[in-house]
Amino acid sequence: MSEKKHFIIDKTIHLKSDLKILAELRAFLRDVFTGIADDPVERMELAANEVATNIIKHAYKNHAHHAITIRATVYPHEICVDFTDSGTPFIPESIPLPCFDGSQEGGFGLFIISEVLDQFIYRPAIDKNHTHLSISLP
């Protein structure tokens, strides 16, 4: 039988698909994760920033004013961030690993996300895409 998780803090913010919101996203996460050690919070900020950027640039193709819902949750032993968007879905497995020989300027986002998180789950859907990020706390 699965154990029900009880959260300590659970907050949601609704932002628009514009790169200008990234600073607001980071401030929101720092507020929710106040009091938690710097390492997991900084890792989550980095991953969340990459996810938001990918949603804006790729799912919404840089078109502003589309909705992105972000939920940040603190559990006793982990922190989580969940994104919901209605942009164009993608298949993470179809994205090639980046080349580290200096020949490319971009394309490192999913690699960074997978390296700094304990869990990354992306669930595309016809009407809403869901991205779940989590980091275990010591």
N, C-alpha and C positions, 0 to 999 in steps of 0.2 A: 504494500500500500504506500502511495507516495506521501511524503511529508509536506504539509502546507507551510509555505514560507511566511513569516511575519516580518513586515518591514518596520523600520525605525522612522524613516523619512521617505515620502513619496510625493514628488512634485512634477507638474506638467507645464510646458510652455508651448505656445503656438507661434511659429515664426514664418516669415515669407521667404521664398526661394531667391535670395539675393546674397551675394558674398559678403555684404556689409553686416549681415547678422552673425557672422562668426565670432566677433568679439562679445556680442550679447550671449551667445551660446556658451562660450567659455566662462563668462561671469555667472551665468545661471548654474553651471556645473560646480564652480568653486563655492557658490552659496550653498547648494544642496550638500556638497561633500565637505563642508567646514568641519574641522576637527579630526579628519582622517589623514593619515600619514601622506606626505607629499608624493612619494613614488607612485602609488596606485592612482592617485588623483591626476597627476601629470600624464601618466600613461593613458588614462581614460580621456582626458582632454585632447590628447593627440589623436587618438582613434576616433573620437566623436567629431573632431574638426575635419578629419579625412572623410568620414561618412557624410557629413553635411555637405562638404565640398563636392563629393561625388554625386549626391542627390541633385544639387543645384546645377552642376556642369553637365552631367550625363542624363539623369532621369528627367530633369526639366529643361535640359538643353539651354541653360543660361537665361531662360524666360523668367522674369521676376513675377512676384505676386502669387505664386502657387504656395499651397499650405504644406508646412512640415510640422508635425507634432513630435515633441521630444519629451520623454518621461524619464526622470532620473530617480532612482530608488536606492536607498541604503538598507541593506539587510545586516543582521549581526555579523555575517562572515563574508559578505561580498557587496560590491557596488555594481549597479546595472544602469545602462542607458538604452532606451528603446526609441527607435525612430519609426514614424509612419508617414508615408508619402504616397501620392497617386501618380507618380511619374512613370516613365517607360521602365519596365523591369529589365533585369539582365541576369545572366547566368554566371555566377562567380567563377565556376570551373572553366569557363571559356576565356577567361582573362589570362594571358600568358605571364609567367614569372618575369619580373623586370631583368634587364641586362645591367650588370654592375661594372661594365667596362668604361663608363663615361660617355657612351654613345647616345643615351636618351636623357631627356630633361624631365619627363613625367612618367606616369605609369607605375609609381611606387606605392600608391595609396593602399591597395589591398594587401600588399606585402607588409607594409608598416602595421596595418590594422591586425593582421594575423600574428605578427611578432610581439605586439605589446599587450594583447588581450589573452585572457584565459579561455574565453568563449566568444565566438562570432557566429551568429546564425542569421541568414538572410532568407526571408520567405517572400518570394514574389507572388502577386495575385493580380487578378484582372482589375480590381478597383483600388486596392491598397497594398503597398509593399511594406513589409515589416523587417526591421533590422534590430537585432538584439546583441548588445555588447555586455560582457561582464568580466570583472576582475575579482579574484578571491582576496580577502583581507587576511593579514597574518593573525 
